[in-house]
Amino acid sequence: QGNTNSNTNTNKGLVAVIDLKSPIYKYDQACGPRGTQTVMAIMESLKADDSITGVVLDIDSGGGQVSGTPELYDYIKTYDKPVVTYTGGYMCSAAYYIGSAADHLIANPRAEAIGSIGAYIQFLDLTGYYEKEGAKLHTIYASKSSEKNKAYRDALEGNYETMVKEELDPIVDEFIEDIQGAMVGVDPKVFKGATYNGKTALS
């Protein structure tokens, strides 16, 4: 999904358009969206093409995977050709992280949702279901592996503090730090995870 298109009547002054219009993943998904690693490879090939004067990231995505997203942010921040982000729809969470690294951000006034600066995790605890069906799951750790999967194990027992403090909070702290580096003077209220439409996002 997504295309890289160049349109002009000459061979000079081309602008490449890279679509990010699906969930964000680090690696290409089988029969699905391409990953951030591939986006970087595409941009790297465009960097060497003298006919390409800049890149537009056309974003309509609700976000996605943390892994790979800060790496693409760093890559765009140091890209040696102008990068412009445009959204006419959604630019949320991981998609906002990526888009904010551009030199300029443009939103259609009718864009639905911009922001969602934050992180969360979900998992399904099926142990009770399987036990009801007569199956008992046994998980055994080596004696020297007391910290292995601790956040997950604590969460299974209803204690989410370890996962919040050791996994989610550091992700969000880095996310906020990078947004502050890209968007000087941004209102701190946006760091609570809210989204804004195209008109209100500007303020």
BELPELIN-V806644 format. One line per field, one symbol per residue. phi: phi as a letter, one per 20 degrees, with the letter a starting at -180 (. if undefined). psi: psi as a letter, one per 40 degrees, with the letter a starting at -180 (. if undefined). burial: 1 if it has 16 or more other C-alpha atoms within 10 Angstrom, else 0. A space follows every 10 residues. Layout:
phi=???
psi=???
burial=???
This chain:
phi=.ncdcccaec edmfdeddec cagecfdgeg lbffefffgf fffffffeef feeacdeedb beorffgnff ffgfffgdfe cfccdccdbd bclgffgfff fffcdccfge gfbcplfrbb ccbdedffff ffeodceddc dffedfeflf ffffffende gffffedfgf ffgfgfgfff fecfnffgff eeofdcfgff fff
psi=iiihihhiei eifihhhhhg fiihidihhh faiiiddddd dddddddehe eheihhhhhg ieabhdhddd dddddddehe ihhhhhhebh gibdddddde eidihhhhde hdhhbfhaii iiihhedddd ddeehhhhhh iidefdehfd ddddddeehe dddddddddd dddddddddd ddgheihede eeeiiiiddd dd.
burial=0001000000 0001111111 1111111000 0011111011 0010011000 0111111111 1111110111 1110111010 0111111111 1111111111 1110101000 1111111110 0000000000 0000000000 0000000000 1000100000 0011000100 1100110111 0100000001 1000111100 000
